[in-house]
Amino acid sequence: MNRADAIKHFKGITPLAKALGITYEAVRQWGEEIPELRQYQLELVTNGELKAGKKQSAS
């Protein structure tokens, strides 16, 4: 899953960081691809709306 899709899903970096219990700066340090363990955490907190290991969109 890529960072842009997660940010879009949560409507911003701040809400994304809050959902994961991490800082805004931690999210900003990710590359285009979200670290693997964070992907699984996001899959859990979104009830599967975002899927770990999948490319969501090409936008």
C-alpha positions in Angstrom: 0.0 0.0 0.0 1.3 3.4 -0.7 1.4 6.5 1.5 -0.7 8.6 -0.8 -3.6 6.2 -0.6 -3.5 6.0 3.2 -3.4 9.8 3.4 -6.3 10.1 1.0 -8.3 7.5 3.0 -7.8 9.4 6.3 -8.1 12.8 4.6 -4.7 14.0 5.8 -1.4 13.1 7.4 -2.5 14.2 10.9 -5.6 11.9 11.1 -3.5 9.1 9.7 -0.8 9.5 12.3 -3.5 9.8 15.0 -5.1 6.5 13.9 -1.8 4.7 14.2 -0.7 6.4 17.5 2.4 7.9 15.8 3.6 11.4 15.0 3.0 13.5 11.9 6.7 13.5 11.3 6.9 9.7 11.5 4.4 9.5 8.6 6.3 12.1 6.6 9.5 10.0 6.9 7.9 7.0 5.1 8.8 6.6 1.5 6.2 6.1 -1.2 5.5 2.6 0.2 4.3 2.3 3.8 6.5 0.1 6.1 5.1 -3.5 6.1 4.1 -3.7 9.8 2.3 -0.3 9.5 0.4 -1.7 6.5 -1.0 -4.5 8.6 -1.9 -2.0 11.3 -3.7 0.1 8.8 -5.6 -2.9 7.5 -6.8 -3.6 11.0 -7.8 0.0 11.9 -9.7 0.4 8.6 -11.4 -3.0 8.9 -9.9 -4.1 5.7 -10.7 -1.0 3.6 -6.9 -0.7 3.0 -5.1 -3.9 2.3 -1.5 -4.7 3.4 0.7 -5.6 0.5 -1.6 -4.3 -2.2 -1.2 -1.3 -4.5 -4.4 0.6 -4.1 -4.5 3.0 -7.0 -2.2 4.6 -9.5 -3.3 8.2 -8.7 
